[in-house]
């Protein structure tokens, strides 16, 4: 990282857009968690946060010019929506299913992205 500190970034000229996306995400997460707390449904925090994080990749696809983020968002959202009925029928924290799902999809995406980068560009020395 230190070797490339002064090189161009995908955010050059778009830092403000990135900031707005993150601010909107934080407000959505906070507002949703406040509603869940008032409804005494705090076990749903992790599911809600996971959904908001997944959806925030949609505008980031445009910010970074990487449309593969749309696939990541779709996979995560579909998975979270699919597990909702099972979570609703249970009484344990939603993090039991949502945290491994988010972690596994991020790991798979990062691994695939690394392979695509290495095959297209080689190892960056």
N, CA, C and O atoms as CSV, one atom per row, in Angstrom:
chain,resi,resn,atom,element,x,y,z
A,1,UNK,N,N,0.814,-1.176,0.000
A,1,UNK,CA,C,0.000,0.000,0.000
A,1,UNK,C,C,0.872,1.261,0.000
A,1,UNK,O,O,0.591,2.213,-0.728
A,2,UNK,N,N,1.904,1.263,0.797
A,2,UNK,CA,C,2.742,2.454,0.896
A,2,UNK,C,C,3.404,2.781,-0.433
A,2,UNK,O,O,3.671,3.950,-0.712
A,3,UNK,N,N,3.677,1.759,-1.272
A,3,UNK,CA,C,4.323,2.006,-2.563
A,3,UNK,C,C,3.394,2.719,-3.531
A,3,UNK,O,O,3.863,3.410,-4.436
A,4,UNK,N,N,2.090,2.566,-3.359
A,4,UNK,CA,C,1.122,3.131,-4.299
A,4,UNK,C,C,0.261,4.229,-3.677
A,4,UNK,O,O,-0.802,4.557,-4.203
A,5,UNK,N,N,0.710,4.788,-2.576
A,5,UNK,CA,C,-0.094,5.750,-1.843
A,5,UNK,C,C,-0.501,6.949,-2.699
A,5,UNK,O,O,-1.621,7.443,-2.571
A,6,UNK,N,N,0.386,7.419,-3.565
A,6,UNK,CA,C,0.109,8.622,-4.358
A,6,UNK,C,C,-0.430,8.328,-5.752
A,6,UNK,O,O,-0.565,9.251,-6.555
A,7,UNK,N,N,-0.742,7.065,-6.067
A,7,UNK,CA,C,-1.271,6.752,-7.395
A,7,UNK,C,C,-2.759,7.065,-7.452
A,7,UNK,O,O,-3.401,7.283,-6.425
A,8,UNK,N,N,-3.289,7.082,-8.646
A,8,UNK,CA,C,-4.705,7.398,-8.855
A,8,UNK,C,C,-5.602,6.367,-8.168
A,8,UNK,O,O,-5.221,5.214,-7.967
A,9,UNK,N,N,-6.785,6.816,-7.822
A,9,UNK,CA,C,-7.769,5.970,-7.155
A,9,UNK,C,C,-9.038,5.933,-7.994
A,9,UNK,O,O,-9.314,6.865,-8.750
A,10,UNK,N,N,-9.804,4.871,-7.863
A,10,UNK,CA,C,-11.097,4.789,-8.544
A,10,UNK,C,C,-12.051,5.855,-8.025
A,10,UNK,O,O,-13.070,6.138,-8.655
A,11,UNK,N,N,-11.729,6.443,-6.885
A,11,UNK,CA,C,-12.581,7.475,-6.302
A,11,UNK,C,C,-12.181,8.894,-6.696
A,11,UNK,O,O,-12.864,9.849,-6.325
A,12,UNK,N,N,-11.092,9.047,-7.438
A,12,UNK,CA,C,-10.656,10.394,-7.823
A,12,UNK,C,C,-11.810,11.144,-8.490
A,12,UNK,O,O,-12.376,10.685,-9.483
A,13,UNK,N,N,-12.144,12.301,-7.927
A,13,UNK,CA,C,-13.231,13.113,-8.453
A,13,UNK,C,C,-14.606,12.638,-7.995
A,13,UNK,O,O,-15.611,13.269,-8.322
A,14,UNK,N,N,-14.669,11.563,-7.261
A,14,UNK,CA,C,-15.959,11.014,-6.824
A,14,UNK,C,C,-16.004,10.751,-5.318
A,14,UNK,O,O,-16.876,10.026,-4.839
A,15,UNK,N,N,-15.101,11.315,-4.601
A,15,UNK,CA,C,-15.113,11.109,-3.153
A,15,UNK,C,C,-16.443,11.539,-2.546
A,15,UNK,O,O,-16.954,10.884,-1.637
A,16,UNK,N,N,-16.998,12.625,-3.041
A,16,UNK,CA,C,-18.262,13.136,-2.512
A,16,UNK,C,C,-19.397,12.150,-2.752
A,16,UNK,O,O,-20.265,11.995,-1.893
A,17,UNK,N,N,-19.408,11.478,-3.909
A,17,UNK,CA,C,-20.459,10.494,-4.197
A,17,UNK,C,C,-20.325,9.310,-3.240
A,17,UNK,O,O,-21.310,8.822,-2.687
A,18,UNK,N,N,-19.091,8.864,-3.059
A,18,UNK,CA,C,-18.833,7.763,-2.135
A,18,UNK,C,C,-19.298,8.147,-0.726
A,18,UNK,O,O,-19.915,7.338,-0.033
A,19,UNK,N,N,-19.005,9.365,-0.309
A,19,UNK,CA,C,-19.431,9.848,0.996
A,19,UNK,C,C,-20.944,9.871,1.140
A,19,UNK,O,O,-21.475,9.510,2.190
A,20,UNK,N,N,-21.640,10.294,0.092
A,20,UNK,CA,C,-23.103,10.317,0.129
A,20,UNK,C,C,-23.666,8.903,0.237
A,20,UNK,O,O,-24.611,8.666,0.989
A,21,UNK,N,N,-23.090,7.966,-0.512
A,21,UNK,CA,C,-23.539,6.569,-0.450
A,21,UNK,C,C,-23.351,6.028,0.965
A,21,UNK,O,O,-24.255,5.395,1.511
A,22,UNK,N,N,-22.194,6.271,1.556
A,22,UNK,CA,C,-21.940,5.778,2.916
A,22,UNK,C,C,-22.833,6.466,3.950
A,22,UNK,O,O,-23.300,5.826,4.893
A,23,UNK,N,N,-23.066,7.749,3.779
A,23,UNK,CA,C,-23.955,8.463,4.694
A,23,UNK,C,C,-25.380,7.919,4.591
A,23,UNK,O,O,-26.035,7.695,5.609
A,24,UNK,N,N,-25.856,7.708,3.370
A,24,UNK,CA,C,-27.200,7.156,3.170
A,24,UNK,C,C,-27.304,5.768,3.787
A,24,UNK,O,O,-28.312,5.429,4.406
A,25,UNK,N,N,-26.264,4.972,3.615
A,25,UNK,CA,C,-26.250,3.625,4.199
A,25,UNK,C,C,-26.316,3.698,5.722
A,25,UNK,O,O,-27.075,2.956,6.345
A,26,UNK,N,N,-25.536,4.576,6.319
A,26,UNK,CA,C,-25.518,4.709,7.779
A,26,UNK,C,C,-26.870,5.174,8.306
A,26,UNK,O,O,-27.340,4.678,9.330
A,27,UNK,N,N,-27.498,6.122,7.615
A,27,UNK,CA,C,-28.813,6.617,8.028
A,27,UNK,C,C,-29.852,5.510,7.899
A,27,UNK,O,O,-30.685,5.335,8.788
A,28,UNK,N,N,-29.807,4.766,6.804
A,28,UNK,CA,C,-30.750,3.663,6.596
A,28,UNK,C,C,-30.572,2.574,7.650
A,28,UNK,O,O,-31.552,2.069,8.197
A,29,UNK,N,N,-29.338,2.218,7.928
A,29,UNK,CA,C,-29.066,1.206,8.959
A,29,UNK,C,C,-29.527,1.705,10.325
A,29,UNK,O,O,-30.241,1.002,11.040
A,30,UNK,N,N,-29.122,2.908,10.678
A,30,UNK,CA,C,-29.495,3.461,11.975
A,30,UNK,C,C,-30.996,3.613,12.130
A,30,UNK,O,O,-31.551,3.261,13.171
A,31,UNK,N,N,-31.658,4.134,11.107
A,31,UNK,CA,C,-33.108,4.304,11.162
A,31,UNK,C,C,-33.831,2.969,11.276
A,31,UNK,O,O,-34.777,2.822,12.050
A,32,UNK,N,N,-33.372,2.005,10.496
A,32,UNK,CA,C,-33.986,0.676,10.556
A,32,UNK,C,C,-33.785,0.018,11.902
A,32,UNK,O,O,-34.706,-0.608,12.428
A,33,UNK,N,N,-32.608,0.148,12.466
A,33,UNK,CA,C,-32.334,-0.442,13.784
A,33,UNK,C,C,-33.132,0.265,14.876
A,33,UNK,O,O,-33.546,-0.361,15.851
A,34,UNK,N,N,-33.345,1.556,14.712
A,34,UNK,CA,C,-34.177,2.279,15.670
A,34,UNK,C,C,-35.615,1.758,15.625
A,34,UNK,O,O,-36.228,1.537,16.669
A,35,UNK,N,N,-36.145,1.563,14.437
A,35,UNK,CA,C,-37.493,1.001,14.287
A,35,UNK,C,C,-37.543,-0.402,14.890
A,35,UNK,O,O,-38.483,-0.735,15.613
A,36,UNK,N,N,-36.539,-1.220,14.597
A,36,UNK,CA,C,-36.506,-2.576,15.161
A,36,UNK,C,C,-36.435,-2.541,16.686
A,36,UNK,O,O,-37.088,-3.343,17.354
A,37,UNK,N,N,-35.665,-1.638,17.229
A,37,UNK,CA,C,-35.558,-1.528,18.688
A,37,UNK,C,C,-36.900,-1.138,19.302
A,37,UNK,O,O,-37.303,-1.688,20.327
A,38,UNK,N,N,-37.575,-0.206,18.684
A,38,UNK,CA,C,-38.879,0.215,19.204
A,38,UNK,C,C,-39.920,-0.895,19.114
A,38,UNK,O,O,-40.859,-0.943,19.909
A,39,UNK,N,N,-39.747,-1.782,18.146
A,39,UNK,CA,C,-40.657,-2.922,18.010
A,39,UNK,C,C,-40.198,-4.128,18.825
A,39,UNK,O,O,-40.805,-5.198,18.773
A,40,UNK,N,N,-39.136,-3.940,19.563
A,40,UNK,CA,C,-38.525,-5.019,20.362
A,40,UNK,C,C,-38.168,-6.220,19.481
A,40,UNK,O,O,-38.421,-7.372,19.832
A,41,UNK,N,N,-37.580,-5.912,18.342
A,41,UNK,CA,C,-37.168,-6.941,17.390
A,41,UNK,C,C,-35.672,-6.831,17.130
A,41,UNK,O,O,-35.228,-6.916,15.985
A,42,UNK,N,N,-34.893,-6.641,18.196
A,42,UNK,CA,C,-33.460,-6.403,18.030
A,42,UNK,C,C,-32.722,-7.604,17.456
A,42,UNK,O,O,-31.611,-7.448,16.950
A,43,UNK,N,N,-33.299,-8.782,17.518
A,43,UNK,CA,C,-32.623,-9.950,16.934
A,43,UNK,C,C,-32.512,-9.835,15.410
A,43,UNK,O,O,-31.759,-10.576,14.779
A,44,UNK,N,N,-33.259,-8.914,14.834
A,44,UNK,CA,C,-33.224,-8.705,13.388
A,44,UNK,C,C,-32.181,-7.675,12.956
A,44,UNK,O,O,-32.060,-7.397,11.763
A,45,UNK,N,N,-31.434,-7.108,13.887
A,45,UNK,CA,C,-30.420,-6.107,13.529
A,45,UNK,C,C,-29.494,-6.621,12.428
A,45,UNK,O,O,-29.321,-5.962,11.403
A,46,UNK,N,N,-28.904,-7.783,12.635
A,46,UNK,CA,C,-27.886,-8.280,11.694
A,46,UNK,C,C,-28.475,-8.529,10.310
A,46,UNK,O,O,-27.819,-8.278,9.299
A,47,UNK,N,N,-29.705,-9.019,10.265
A,47,UNK,CA,C,-30.343,-9.242,8.961
A,47,UNK,C,C,-30.535,-7.901,8.257
A,47,UNK,O,O,-30.233,-7.784,7.069
A,48,UNK,N,N,-31.028,-6.898,8.963
A,48,UNK,CA,C,-31.258,-5.583,8.394
A,48,UNK,C,C,-29.939,-4.949,7.928
A,48,UNK,O,O,-29.853,-4.416,6.822
A,49,UNK,N,N,-28.933,-5.014,8.775
A,49,UNK,CA,C,-27.631,-4.445,8.414
A,49,UNK,C,C,-27.065,-5.160,7.187
A,49,UNK,O,O,-26.527,-4.517,6.287
A,50,UNK,N,N,-27.185,-6.480,7.151
A,50,UNK,CA,C,-26.712,-7.238,5.993
A,50,UNK,C,C,-27.425,-6.831,4.713
A,50,UNK,O,O,-26.800,-6.719,3.659
A,51,UNK,N,N,-28.737,-6.608,4.801
A,51,UNK,CA,C,-29.507,-6.185,3.636
A,51,UNK,C,C,-29.062,-4.806,3.166
A,51,UNK,O,O,-28.886,-4.585,1.968
A,52,UNK,N,N,-28.878,-3.876,4.104
A,52,UNK,CA,C,-28.436,-2.525,3.739
A,52,UNK,C,C,-27.037,-2.530,3.121
A,52,UNK,O,O,-26.780,-1.816,2.152
A,53,UNK,N,N,-26.153,-3.323,3.674
A,53,UNK,CA,C,-24.793,-3.423,3.126
A,53,UNK,C,C,-24.841,-4.018,1.716
A,53,UNK,O,O,-24.144,-3.548,0.818
A,54,UNK,N,N,-25.657,-5.042,1.528
A,54,UNK,CA,C,-25.770,-5.653,0.200
A,54,UNK,C,C,-26.295,-4.654,-0.823
A,54,UNK,O,O,-25.764,-4.562,-1.930
A,55,UNK,N,N,-27.333,-3.906,-0.458
A,55,UNK,CA,C,-27.938,-2.948,-1.380
A,55,UNK,C,C,-26.983,-1.796,-1.693
A,55,UNK,O,O,-27.049,-1.218,-2.778
A,56,UNK,N,N,-26.098,-1.456,-0.757
A,56,UNK,CA,C,-25.205,-0.321,-1.011
A,56,UNK,C,C,-24.195,-0.605,-2.111
A,56,UNK,O,O,-23.545,0.316,-2.605
A,57,UNK,N,N,-24.053,-1.861,-2.502
A,57,UNK,CA,C,-23.162,-2.185,-3.623
A,57,UNK,C,C,-23.751,-1.786,-4.973
A,57,UNK,O,O,-23.023,-1.702,-5.962
A,58,UNK,N,N,-25.054,-1.540,-5.027
A,58,UNK,CA,C,-25.668,-1.115,-6.292
A,58,UNK,C,C,-25.120,0.247,-6.731
A,58,UNK,O,O,-24.619,0.354,-7.850
A,59,UNK,N,N,-25.194,1.295,-5.894
A,59,UNK,CA,C,-24.589,2.554,-6.339
A,59,UNK,C,C,-23.059,2.488,-6.423
A,59,UNK,O,O,-22.450,3.212,-7.211
A,60,UNK,N,N,-22.440,1.626,-5.616
A,60,UNK,CA,C,-20.980,1.520,-5.696
A,60,UNK,C,C,-20.523,0.921,-7.023
A,60,UNK,O,O,-19.398,1.164,-7.458
A,61,UNK,N,N,-21.385,0.142,-7.664
A,61,UNK,CA,C,-21.045,-0.384,-8.998
A,61,UNK,C,C,-20.792,0.779,-9.951
A,61,UNK,O,O,-19.870,0.728,-10.766
A,62,UNK,N,N,-21.603,1.820,-9.852
A,62,UNK,CA,C,-21.422,2.997,-10.690
A,62,UNK,C,C,-20.221,3.822,-10.218
A,62,UNK,O,O,-19.420,4.273,-11.037
A,63,UNK,N,N,-20.095,4.020,-8.916
A,63,UNK,CA,C,-18.997,4.826,-8.370
A,63,UNK,C,C,-17.654,4.261,-8.806
A,63,UNK,O,O,-16.778,5.007,-9.242
A,64,UNK,N,N,-17.487,2.944,-8.690
A,64,UNK,CA,C,-16.213,2.313,-9.022
A,64,UNK,C,C,-16.129,1.852,-10.477
A,64,UNK,O,O,-15.060,1.445,-10.933
A,65,UNK,N,N,-17.240,1.909,-11.209
A,65,UNK,CA,C,-17.244,1.439,-12.592
A,65,UNK,C,C,-17.016,-0.060,-12.681
A,65,UNK,O,O,-16.446,-0.550,-13.655
A,66,UNK,N,N,-17.458,-0.784,-11.671
A,66,UNK,CA,C,-17.287,-2.244,-11.626
A,66,UNK,C,C,-18.664,-2.874,-11.482
A,66,UNK,O,O,-19.215,-2.962,-10.384
A,67,UNK,N,N,-19.203,-3.304,-12.601
A,67,UNK,CA,C,-20.582,-3.800,-12.624
A,67,UNK,C,C,-20.716,-5.179,-11.981
A,67,UNK,O,O,-21.831,-5.668,-11.805
A,68,UNK,N,N,-19.607,-5.808,-11.632
A,68,UNK,CA,C,-19.692,-7.083,-10.923
A,68,UNK,C,C,-20.268,-6.894,-9.519
A,68,UNK,O,O,-20.752,-7.847,-8.909
A,69,UNK,N,N,-20.213,-5.655,-9.006
A,69,UNK,CA,C,-20.827,-5.376,-7.707
A,69,UNK,C,C,-22.333,-5.639,-7.741
A,69,UNK,O,O,-22.927,-5.990,-6.722
A,70,UNK,N,N,-22.951,-5.468,-8.919
A,70,UNK,CA,C,-24.385,-5.739,-9.037
A,70,UNK,C,C,-24.675,-7.218,-8.799
A,70,UNK,O,O,-25.681,-7.565,-8.180
A,71,UNK,N,N,-23.804,-8.076,-9.284
A,71,UNK,CA,C,-23.966,-9.510,-9.060
A,71,UNK,C,C,-23.801,-9.834,-7.572
A,71,UNK,O,O,-24.586,-10.600,-7.014
A,72,UNK,N,N,-22.793,-9.258,-6.937
A,72,UNK,CA,C,-22.597,-9.462,-5.506
A,72,UNK,C,C,-23.830,-9.018,-4.730
A,72,UNK,O,O,-24.309,-9.740,-3.856
A,73,UNK,N,N,-24.345,-7.834,-5.044
A,73,UNK,CA,C,-25.540,-7.322,-4.359
A,73,UNK,C,C,-26.720,-8.253,-4.569
A,73,UNK,O,O,-27.441,-8.563,-3.620
A,74,UNK,N,N,-26.927,-8.704,-5.800
A,74,UNK,CA,C,-28.063,-9.581,-6.098
A,74,UNK,C,C,-27.961,-10.901,-5.336
A,74,UNK,O,O,-28.946,-11.361,-4.759
A,75,UNK,N,N,-26.790,-11.502,-5.332
A,75,UNK,CA,C,-26.604,-12.777,-4.628
A,75,UNK,C,C,-26.867,-12.604,-3.135
A,75,UNK,O,O,-27.539,-13.432,-2.519
A,76,UNK,N,N,-26.344,-11.537,-2.560
A,76,UNK,CA,C,-26.540,-11.320,-1.126
A,76,UNK,C,C,-28.004,-11.028,-0.798
A,76,UNK,O,O,-28.539,-11.581,0.163
A,77,UNK,N,N,-28.649,-10.181,-1.568
A,77,UNK,CA,C,-30.049,-9.838,-1.300
A,77,UNK,C,C,-30.947,-11.060,-1.465
A,77,UNK,O,O,-31.808,-11.314,-0.622
A,78,UNK,N,N,-30.757,-11.811,-2.530
A,78,UNK,CA,C,-31.575,-13.017,-2.744
A,78,UNK,C,C,-31.397,-13.993,-1.585
A,78,UNK,O,O,-32.372,-14.561,-1.094
A,79,UNK,N,N,-30.156,-14.188,-1.149
A,79,UNK,CA,C,-29.899,-15.086,-0.027
A,79,UNK,C,C,-30.557,-14.610,1.257
A,79,UNK,O,O,-31.146,-15.405,1.988
A,80,UNK,N,N,-30.459,-13.313,1.534
A,80,UNK,CA,C,-31.060,-12.761,2.748
A,80,UNK,C,C,-32.584,-12.859,2.716
A,80,UNK,O,O,-33.209,-13.174,3.728
A,81,UNK,N,N,-33.173,-12.593,1.565
A,81,UNK,CA,C,-34.624,-12.704,1.448
A,81,UNK,C,C,-35.075,-14.159,1.547
A,81,UNK,O,O,-36.130,-14.448,2.112
A,82,UNK,N,N,-34.283,-15.066,1.001
A,82,UNK,CA,C,-34.632,-16.490,1.046
A,82,UNK,C,C,-34.583,-17.036,2.474
A,82,UNK,O,O,-35.376,-17.907,2.830
A,83,UNK,N,N,-33.677,-16.542,3.276
A,83,UNK,CA,C,-33.566,-17.062,4.643
A,83,UNK,C,C,-34.548,-16.400,5.613
A,83,UNK,O,O,-34.709,-16.871,6.739
A,84,UNK,N,N,-35.194,-15.332,5.199
A,84,UNK,CA,C,-36.095,-14.607,6.093
A,84,UNK,C,C,-37.218,-15.471,6.674
A,84,UNK,O,O,-37.452,-15.409,7.882
A,85,UNK,N,N,-37.923,-16.273,5.870
A,85,UNK,CA,C,-38.991,-17.093,6.466
A,85,UNK,C,C,-38.481,-18.050,7.548
A,85,UNK,O,O,-39.129,-18.213,8.581
A,86,UNK,N,N,-37.348,-18.670,7.324
A,86,UNK,CA,C,-36.777,-19.565,8.333
A,86,UNK,C,C,-36.375,-18.829,9.585
A,86,UNK,O,O,-36.543,-19.340,10.693
A,87,UNK,N,N,-35.845,-17.629,9.420
A,87,UNK,CA,C,-35.465,-16.820,10.578
A,87,UNK,C,C,-36.702,-16.357,11.347
A,87,UNK,O,O,-36.700,-16.308,12.577
A,88,UNK,N,N,-37.751,-16.020,10.609
A,88,UNK,CA,C,-38.983,-15.568,11.264
A,88,UNK,C,C,-39.617,-16.691,12.086
A,88,UNK,O,O,-40.267,-16.428,13.098
A,89,UNK,N,N,-39.432,-17.927,11.659
A,89,UNK,CA,C,-40.007,-19.073,12.363
A,89,UNK,C,C,-39.168,-19.493,13.569
A,89,UNK,O,O,-39.585,-20.356,14.342
A,90,UNK,N,N,-38.002,-18.899,13.733
A,90,UNK,CA,C,-37.106,-19.265,14.830
A,90,UNK,C,C,-37.126,-18.169,15.897
A,90,UNK,O,O,-37.811,-17.156,15.760
A,91,UNK,N,N,-36.364,-18.398,16.951
A,91,UNK,CA,C,-36.286,-17.372,17.996
A,91,UNK,C,C,-34.845,-16.961,18.310
A,91,UNK,O,O,-34.616,-16.199,19.249
A,92,UNK,N,N,-33.881,-17.452,17.545
A,92,UNK,CA,C,-32.489,-17.091,17.789
A,92,UNK,C,C,-32.103,-15.871,16.962
A,92,UNK,O,O,-32.838,-15.455,16.067
A,93,UNK,N,N,-30.956,-15.312,17.268
A,93,UNK,CA,C,-30.465,-14.117,16.568
A,93,UNK,C,C,-30.282,-14.412,15.082
A,93,UNK,O,O,-29.827,-15.490,14.700
A,94,UNK,N,N,-30.639,-13.452,14.267
A,94,UNK,CA,C,-30.532,-13.639,12.820
A,94,UNK,C,C,-29.088,-13.760,12.358
A,94,UNK,O,O,-28.820,-14.243,11.258
A,95,UNK,N,N,-28.164,-13.323,13.196
A,95,UNK,CA,C,-26.749,-13.409,12.818
A,95,UNK,C,C,-26.294,-14.850,12.633
A,95,UNK,O,O,-25.270,-15.096,11.997
A,96,UNK,N,N,-27.038,-15.800,13.178
A,96,UNK,CA,C,-26.669,-17.211,13.036
A,96,UNK,C,C,-26.579,-17.610,11.560
A,96,UNK,O,O,-25.712,-18.397,11.180
A,97,UNK,N,N,-27.467,-17.073,10.737
A,97,UNK,CA,C,-27.438,-17.396,9.310
A,97,UNK,C,C,-26.874,-16.252,8.466
A,97,UNK,O,O,-26.164,-16.485,7.487
A,98,UNK,N,N,-27.194,-15.024,8.853
A,98,UNK,CA,C,-26.819,-13.908,7.985
A,98,UNK,C,C,-25.323,-13.610,7.986
A,98,UNK,O,O,-24.760,-13.290,6.939
A,99,UNK,N,N,-24.672,-13.709,9.139
A,99,UNK,CA,C,-23.237,-13.418,9.188
A,99,UNK,C,C,-22.429,-14.410,8.348
A,99,UNK,O,O,-21.564,-13.982,7.583
A,100,UNK,N,N,-22.681,-15.733,8.463
A,100,UNK,CA,C,-21.947,-16.654,7.590
A,100,UNK,C,C,-22.259,-16.431,6.107
A,100,UNK,O,O,-21.377,-16.573,5.259
A,101,UNK,N,N,-23.509,-16.083,5.796
A,101,UNK,CA,C,-23.879,-15.835,4.401
A,101,UNK,C,C,-23.108,-14.639,3.847
A,101,UNK,O,O,-22.522,-14.709,2.767
A,102,UNK,N,N,-23.117,-13.550,4.597
A,102,UNK,CA,C,-22.392,-12.359,4.139
A,102,UNK,C,C,-20.899,-12.647,4.018
A,102,UNK,O,O,-20.268,-12.301,3.019
A,103,UNK,N,N,-20.348,-13.279,5.037
A,103,UNK,CA,C,-18.916,-13.597,5.001
A,103,UNK,C,C,-18.543,-14.507,3.842
A,103,UNK,O,O,-17.540,-14.272,3.169
A,104,UNK,N,N,-19.335,-15.536,3.604
A,104,UNK,CA,C,-19.042,-16.478,2.519
A,104,UNK,C,C,-19.158,-15.821,1.150
A,104,UNK,O,O,-18.341,-16.077,0.265
A,105,UNK,N,N,-20.177,-14.970,0.972
A,105,UNK,CA,C,-20.322,-14.317,-0.334
A,105,UNK,C,C,-19.225,-13.283,-0.570
A,105,UNK,O,O,-18.747,-13.134,-1.694
A,106,UNK,N,N,-18.822,-12.567,0.485
A,106,UNK,CA,C,-17.705,-11.629,0.328
A,106,UNK,C,C,-16.405,-12.369,0.020
A,106,UNK,O,O,-15.624,-11.926,-0.822
A,107,UNK,N,N,-16.172,-13.481,0.690
A,107,UNK,CA,C,-14.960,-14.265,0.443
A,107,UNK,C,C,-14.955,-14.817,-0.979
A,107,UNK,O,O,-13.935,-14.762,-1.666
A,108,UNK,N,N,-16.089,-15.348,-1.420
A,108,UNK,CA,C,-16.179,-15.876,-2.787
A,108,UNK,C,C,-15.962,-14.765,-3.813
A,108,UNK,O,O,-15.244,-14.955,-4.795
A,109,UNK,N,N,-16.581,-13.606,-3.586
A,109,UNK,CA,C,-16.420,-12.483,-4.507
A,109,UNK,C,C,-14.968,-12.009,-4.555
A,109,UNK,O,O,-14.418,-11.781,-5.632
A,110,UNK,N,N,-14.354,-11.864,-3.385
A,110,UNK,CA,C,-12.960,-11.411,-3.335
A,110,UNK,C,C,-12.034,-12.420,-3.999
A,110,UNK,O,O,-11.106,-12.033,-4.707
A,111,UNK,N,N,-12.274,-13.705,-3.779
A,111,UNK,CA,C,-11.437,-14.746,-4.387
A,111,UNK,C,C,-11.568,-14.722,-5.899
A,111,UNK,O,O,-10.568,-14.761,-6.615
A,112,UNK,N,N,-12.801,-14.658,-6.385
A,112,UNK,CA,C,-13.026,-14.616,-7.825
A,112,UNK,C,C,-12.437,-13.346,-8.436
A,112,UNK,O,O,-11.849,-13.383,-9.517
A,113,UNK,N,N,-12.599,-12.223,-7.736
A,113,UNK,CA,C,-12.014,-10.963,-8.228
A,113,UNK,C,C,-10.495,-11.054,-8.300
A,113,UNK,O,O,-9.881,-10.555,-9.244
A,114,UNK,N,N,-9.892,-11.692,-7.300
A,114,UNK,CA,C,-8.444,-11.871,-7.311
A,114,UNK,C,C,-7.983,-12.720,-8.475
A,114,UNK,O,O,-6.975,-12.408,-9.109
A,115,UNK,N,N,-8.701,-13.782,-8.765
A,115,UNK,CA,C,-8.352,-14.654,-9.894
A,115,UNK,C,C,-8.489,-13.889,-11.201
A,115,UNK,O,O,-7.615,-13.967,-12.064
A,116,UNK,N,N,-9.590,-13.144,-11.349
A,116,UNK,CA,C,-9.792,-12.351,-12.571
A,116,UNK,C,C,-8.673,-11.332,-12.726
A,116,UNK,O,O,-8.145,-11.163,-13.825
A,117,UNK,N,N,-8.304,-10.652,-11.649
A,117,UNK,CA,C,-7.232,-9.666,-11.713
A,117,UNK,C,C,-5.906,-10.314,-12.093
A,117,UNK,O,O,-5.205,-9.833,-12.982
A,118,UNK,N,N,-5.567,-11.405,-11.417
A,118,UNK,CA,C,-4.277,-12.050,-11.674
A,118,UNK,C,C,-4.179,-12.609,-13.088
A,118,UNK,O,O,-3.124,-12.524,-13.717
A,119,UNK,N,N,-5.263,-13.175,-13.590
A,119,UNK,CA,C,-5.210,-13.723,-14.954
A,119,UNK,C,C,-5.167,-12.600,-15.999
A,119,UNK,O,O,-4.609,-12.781,-17.081
A,120,UNK,N,N,-5.752,-11.449,-15.677
A,120,UNK,CA,C,-5.744,-10.353,-16.631
A,120,UNK,C,C,-4.532,-9.444,-16.542
A,120,UNK,O,O,-4.130,-8.845,-17.539
A,121,UNK,N,N,-3.940,-9.333,-15.344
A,121,UNK,CA,C,-2.862,-8.355,-15.138
A,121,UNK,C,C,-1.577,-8.954,-14.621
A,121,UNK,O,O,-0.534,-8.302,-14.675
A,122,UNK,N,N,-1.615,-10.166,-14.127
A,122,UNK,CA,C,-0.430,-10.744,-13.503
A,122,UNK,C,C,-0.274,-10.231,-12.102
A,122,UNK,O,O,-1.042,-9.386,-11.643
A,123,UNK,N,N,0.737,-10.752,-11.415
A,123,UNK,CA,C,0.984,-10.356,-10.031
A,123,UNK,C,C,1.603,-8.966,-10.002
A,123,UNK,O,O,2.600,-8.726,-10.684
A,124,UNK,N,N,1.028,-8.032,-9.217
A,124,UNK,CA,C,1.567,-6.651,-9.181
A,124,UNK,C,C,2.803,-6.548,-8.285
A,124,UNK,O,O,2.702,-6.617,-7.060
A,125,UNK,N,N,3.935,-6.387,-8.892
A,125,UNK,CA,C,5.185,-6.272,-8.119
A,125,UNK,C,C,5.422,-4.851,-7.720
A,125,UNK,O,O,6.421,-4.552,-7.065
